[in-house]
Amino acid sequence: MTIEIRPVTGWLGRPNGHQEESMKSIQITFAALLVFAVPVVAQHGSDSHQAPPAHGPAAYHGTPQTPDTHRNYSDQPGHSSAPHVDGNKWVGHDTGPNDPRYHLANPWQHGHFAGGFGPAHVWRIAGGGPSRFWFNGWYWSVAAADFAYCNDWLWNSDEIVIYADPDHIGWYLAYNVRLGTYVHVMYLGM
């Protein structure tokens, strides 16, 4: 008596081994898609917005706004209440050069920052907090008047762009790429 051994067939009459290989291929492809999709979702989360401005603000020439430590800079529904950039407009950079909150007795006492300005130079904050933070070996301090406007910054990972401040001698503007907001910062040196 002869016994014939036939492969067990699965869906559409194909051998089960082929079906298992197809399922493994589908699972591997799906896993690869997930691996590549997660960083994209993380980069474009709820805090995403426009690219950094091409240049800093121009010197202010209008009637200066009265300095107000509790001012709300939300110029449109859904915009930040912190100073921010809306297209080419630096919302909140309108107090003029005589704002006493940004007057320094000894401007540039730690030297001038020469690491690069504008969107071609994006820096990742490495640590610290508003009173003293750093990136790439350079140390900075946020103006005390602006502390409330950077309370949602991530002091160990946010990316910032530095711009010259044309109105306030001794200060720079740090633009937060994630939030689209900015604050006045002083360079403390290396």
Sequence and secondary structure as in RCSB ss.txt:
>XXXX:A:sequence
MTIEIRPVTGWLGRPNGHQEESMKSIQITFAALLVFAVPVVAQHGSDSHQAPPAHGPAAYHGTPQTPDTHRNYSD
QPGHSSAPHVDGNKWVGHDTGPNDPRYHLANPWQHGHFAGGFGPAHVWRIAGGGPSRFWFNGWYWSVAAADFAYC
NDWLWNSDEIVIYADPDHIGWYLAYNVRLGTYVHVMYLGM
>XXXX:A:secstr
        B GGG BHHHHHHHHHHHHHHHHHHHHHHHHHHHHTSTT      SS      S      TT     
STTS SS EEETTEEET  S TT GGG  SSTTTT    S  STT EEE  EEETTEEEETTEEEEE GGGGGGG
TT  TTT EEEEEE SSSTT EEEEETTT BEEEEEEEE 
